[in-house]
């Protein structure tokens, strides 16, 4: 039986509305989820201009309504977290531990089995009588969503609320995973974090949990820097908007680290002009990590690479959902991972315009849409 669901639908021209969609029965490899909460990030706003209609949202948590015949270990009534990097488990990348860049199912890896980067498959969901794509294959800004079984991870915690669970599925995983899975930060090392929004705060937490001895947070927003200290930053630098490439800030980093620079630096601003900025923050043979996923041409002074510096551009913190999500849940249960503290705004679906405005103005570290369903 199909379900009528209210959802945020992007029209493809920069506009969107709260509309009714029809969500179909799950196929053998699919799961029907009643969404309870959906995190909000800049990618959701960017998707308004993708050029075609799409159900918005790619961070979510909810309750299983029905699982397809081929789904094992997931049952009706289970609390679950949704994961947008849905692995096939059989391609070369999945077999080599890179499930985040699956060759067959990735919604962002160009050429993955015919998928258009940034868009989702269309089967199973109708809008105005026609099939509609679900953002990043999951479309979580909807009362109900139909997803592949590999997009579902059971929430085994007895105390992790849906709001906090929802933000694990992108921003937290991206930040934490970039530190732990991608950079493999060593205990006792120093780290710089450029930008202290939701992803940056998750990087800070990953560095703290990994045992970094010094964590330097850089931002132009004083309120965010205060929040960064609560999440584990040991030092803060208030940057100037006019500081090109954050070179002035990099000099302050060098003073704090004894003159050579930090061991690791993580760019979390999503500002293209700062794509090379982490290189200016690290010592020779240090590691610079471009976390925010800048996808446009930039100019880099190659002297920033001197000498033996490593620059990496990971996707989604090299997420292996069935391993990483339970690990994050355990860290939360142990009191080591702050999640509720990151959520600075909660909204209903019809308050989505306010949520977008607060996100774009820098008011929120993380905003969450809550579905108050009976």
C-alpha positions in Angstrom: 0.0 0.0 0.0 1.3 3.4 -1.0 1.6 6.2 1.6 0.9 9.9 1.2 3.7 11.9 2.8 4.4 15.6 3.3 7.9 16.5 2.0 10.2 19.4 1.2 10.5 19.3 -2.6 13.1 21.3 -4.5 11.8 22.5 -7.9 15.3 22.7 -9.5 15.2 26.5 -10.0 16.3 27.6 -6.5 12.8 27.4 -5.1 11.1 24.7 -3.0 7.8 23.9 -1.3 6.2 21.6 1.2 4.2 19.2 -1.0 2.5 15.8 -0.9 4.4 12.9 -2.4 3.4 9.2 -2.8 5.8 6.7 -1.3 5.4 3.2 -2.6 5.8 -0.3 -1.1 9.4 -1.4 -0.5 11.0 -3.8 -3.0 12.9 -6.8 -1.8 16.1 -4.8 -1.1 14.4 -1.7 0.3 13.1 -0.4 3.6 10.2 2.0 4.3 11.1 4.4 7.1 8.9 6.8 9.0 11.3 9.8 9.5 11.4 11.2 13.0 14.2 13.8 12.5 16.3 15.2 9.7 19.6 17.2 10.1 20.1 20.2 7.9 23.3 21.3 6.2 24.5 23.6 3.4 24.3 20.8 0.9 20.5 20.7 1.3 20.4 24.4 0.4 22.7 23.9 -2.5 20.5 21.1 -3.9 17.7 23.7 -4.5 19.6 24.5 -7.7 20.3 21.0 -9.0 18.2 21.6 -12.1 15.4 19.1 -11.5 12.8 18.2 -8.8 14.1 16.3 -5.8 12.9 15.4 -2.4 15.3 17.3 0.0 17.3 16.0 2.9 20.2 13.6 3.4 20.6 13.3 7.1 17.9 11.3 9.0 16.7 8.9 11.6 13.4 7.2 12.0 11.4 4.0 12.6 11.2 1.1 10.2 7.6 0.6 8.9 8.3 -2.3 6.5 11.4 -4.2 5.3 11.7 -6.0 1.9 12.0 -9.7 1.7 15.8 -9.7 1.2 16.5 -7.5 4.2 17.9 -9.3 7.2 18.5 -8.0 10.7 16.2 -5.0 10.3 12.5 -5.3 11.4 9.4 -3.3 11.7 9.6 -1.0 14.7 13.4 -0.7 14.7 14.9 2.7 15.3 17.4 3.4 12.5 19.9 5.9 11.2 20.0 6.6 7.5 23.3 6.7 5.5 23.5 8.4 2.1 26.6 6.5 0.9 24.8 3.2 0.1 27.4 0.5 -0.7 26.9 -2.4 -3.1 29.5 -4.4 -1.2 30.7 -6.1 -4.5 32.5 -3.4 -6.5 36.3 -3.0 -6.3 36.0 0.1 -4.1 33.7 -1.6 -1.6 35.9 -4.7 -1.5 38.9 -2.5 -0.8 37.2 -0.7 2.1 36.1 2.4 0.3 32.3 1.9 0.6 32.0 5.7 0.7 32.9 5.8 -3.0 31.0 2.8 -4.2 31.3 2.4 -8.0 27.7 1.2 -8.4 25.6 3.2 -6.0 27.3 6.4 -5.1 25.2 9.5 -5.7 28.2 11.7 -5.8 30.9 9.7 -7.6 30.7 10.6 -11.3 29.8 7.7 -13.6 28.7 5.4 -10.8 26.4 3.0 -12.8 24.7 5.9 -14.6 23.8 7.9 -11.5 24.0 11.6 -11.9 26.3 13.1 -9.2 24.2 14.7 -6.5 21.0 13.0 -7.4 19.1 9.9 -6.4 17.3 7.1 -8.1 13.6 7.8 -9.0 11.7 4.5 -8.5 9.2 4.2 -5.8 8.3 7.8 -5.1 5.8 10.0 -7.0 5.3 13.8 -7.0 2.4 15.3 -9.1 2.0 11.9 -10.7 5.6 11.5 -11.9 8.7 9.8 -10.4 10.9 12.0 -8.3 14.4 11.6 -7.1 15.4 11.5 -3.4 18.3 13.6 -2.4 21.4 11.4 -2.1 19.2 8.4 -2.5 17.3 9.0 0.8 15.3 12.3 0.8 15.0 12.7 4.6 13.0 15.9 4.6 9.9 13.9 4.3 7.5 12.2 6.7 8.2 8.8 5.0 11.0 7.7 2.8 11.9 4.6 0.8 15.6 3.6 0.9 17.9 0.8 0.0 18.7 -1.7 2.8 22.3 -0.6 2.7 21.2 2.9 3.7 19.9 1.7 7.0 21.9 1.2 10.2 20.1 0.1 13.4 20.3 2.5 16.4 21.1 0.2 19.2 21.4 2.9 21.9 18.6 3.1 24.5 19.3 6.8 25.1 20.2 8.3 21.7 17.3 10.5 20.6 16.2 10.8 17.0 17.3 14.4 16.7 20.9 13.5 17.7 20.9 10.3 15.7 19.9 12.2 12.6 23.0 14.3 12.4 25.3 11.3 12.6 24.5 10.5 9.0 26.6 13.2 7.3 28.1 16.1 9.2 29.3 14.2 12.3 30.5 11.2 10.3 32.3 13.5 7.8 34.1 15.4 10.5 34.9 12.5 12.8 35.8 10.1 10.0 38.1 12.6 8.3 40.2 12.6 11.5 40.0 9.0 12.5 39.6 7.1 9.2 41.3 9.4 6.7 44.0 11.4 8.4 44.5 8.7 11.2 45.5 11.4 13.6 48.1 10.2 16.1 47.7 10.7 19.9 49.8 13.6 21.2 49.8 15.5 17.9 48.6 19.0 17.1 45.6 19.8 14.9 44.1 23.0 13.4 40.4 23.2 12.4 39.4 25.9 10.0 35.7 26.6 10.4 33.7 25.5 13.5 30.2 24.7 12.2 28.7 21.2 12.6 31.5 19.5 10.5 34.3 21.5 12.2 32.9 20.7 15.7 32.9 17.0 14.7 36.5 17.3 13.5 37.4 18.8 16.9 35.7 15.9 18.7 37.5 13.4 16.5 40.8 15.0 17.4 40.0 15.1 21.1 38.9 11.5 21.1 42.0 10.5 19.2 44.2 12.1 21.9 45.4 15.3 20.2 47.4 17.4 22.6 46.6 20.7 21.0 43.5 21.5 19.0 43.4 25.1 17.5 40.0 26.3 16.2 39.9 29.1 13.7 36.7 31.0 12.7 35.4 34.5 12.0 32.5 34.0 14.4 33.3 34.5 18.1 30.2 32.6 19.2 31.3 29.5 17.3 34.7 29.7 18.8 33.3 29.7 22.3 31.3 26.6 21.3 34.5 25.0 19.9 36.1 25.1 23.3 33.2 23.2 24.8 33.8 20.5 22.2 37.5 20.2 22.8 39.4 23.0 21.3 42.4 24.0 23.4 43.1 27.3 21.6 41.1 29.6 19.4 42.0 32.2 16.7 39.5 34.8 15.6 40.3 35.2 11.9 39.8 38.4 9.9 37.5 38.3 6.9 40.2 40.2 4.9 42.9 37.6 5.8 43.5 36.1 2.3 44.2 32.4 2.5 44.3 32.8 6.3 48.0 33.5 6.0 47.9 35.8 9.1 46.1 33.2 11.0 48.7 30.6 10.0 51.4 32.8 11.6 49.5 32.6 14.8 49.3 28.8 14.5 53.0 28.6 14.0 53.6 30.6 17.2 51.3 28.4 19.2 53.0 25.2 17.8 56.6 26.4 18.4 57.3 27.9 15.0 56.9 25.0 12.6 53.1 24.6 12.2 50.7 21.9 13.3 50.8 18.2 12.5 47.4 18.2 10.9 45.0 20.9 9.6 41.4 20.4 8.5 39.5 22.8 6.2 35.8 22.8 7.1 34.6 26.1 5.8 33.4 25.1 2.3 34.9 28.4 1.1 36.7 27.7 -2.2 39.3 30.4 -1.6 40.4 28.5 1.5 40.9 25.2 -0.2 44.7 25.5 0.2 44.6 27.2 3.6 45.3 24.1 5.6 48.6 23.7 3.8 49.7 27.0 5.3 48.9 25.7 8.8 51.0 22.5 8.8 54.7 21.8 9.4 56.9 20.1 6.8 55.6 16.5 6.3 52.3 17.5 8.0 48.9 16.5 6.7 46.3 18.9 5.3 42.8 17.6 4.9 40.1 19.3 2.7 37.0 18.1 4.6 34.2 20.3 3.2 34.2 19.0 -0.4 35.1 22.0 -2.5 34.3 21.2 -6.1 35.6 24.0 -8.3 38.8 25.2 -9.8 41.2 27.1 -7.4 44.7 28.4 -7.7 47.3 27.1 -5.3 50.8 28.4 -4.6 52.9 25.2 -4.9 55.3 26.6 -2.3 52.6 25.8 0.3 53.4 22.1 -0.3 57.0 22.4 0.7 58.2 20.1 2.0 56.8 16.6 2.0 53.4 17.8 3.0 50.4 15.5 2.3 47.1 16.9 1.1 44.0 14.6 1.1 40.4 15.2 0.0 38.3 12.4 1.6 34.6 11.9 1.0 32.3 11.4 3.9 35.2 10.6 6.3 35.8 7.3 4.5 32.6 6.0 6.0 31.9 2.3 6.4 28.4 2.7 7.8 27.9 -0.7 9.4 31.2 -0.3 11.4 31.4 3.5 11.9 27.8 4.3 12.9 27.8 1.7 15.8 31.2 3.0 16.9 29.8 6.6 17.0 26.8 5.4 19.0 29.1 3.7 21.5 31.1 6.9 21.9 27.9 8.8 22.5 26.7 6.2 25.1 30.0 6.5 26.9 29.7 10.3 27.1 32.6 10.9 24.7 30.7 12.2 21.7 28.6 15.3 22.1 25.5 15.4 19.8 22.6 17.2 21.5 25.0 20.0 22.4 25.7 20.6 18.7 22.0 21.1 17.9 21.3 24.8 18.3 18.0 24.9 16.5 15.0 22.5 16.2 12.2 23.2 13.7 9.0 21.7 12.2 8.9 20.9 8.5 6.8 24.1 7.8 9.5 26.1 9.6 12.1 25.0 7.0 12.5 28.6 5.7 13.5 29.7 9.2 15.9 26.8 9.5 17.6 27.6 6.2 17.9 31.3 7.2 19.4 30.5 10.6 21.9 28.1 8.9 23.0 30.5 6.2 23.4 33.4 8.7 25.7 31.3 10.9 23.3 31.3 13.8 23.2 27.5 14.1 26.0 25.0 14.6 23.4 22.4 13.5 19.7 22.7 12.8 17.3 19.7 12.9 13.8 19.3 11.5 11.6 17.3 13.9 8.6 15.4 12.6 5.9 15.3 15.3 4.0 12.4 14.0 1.5 10.4 15.9 
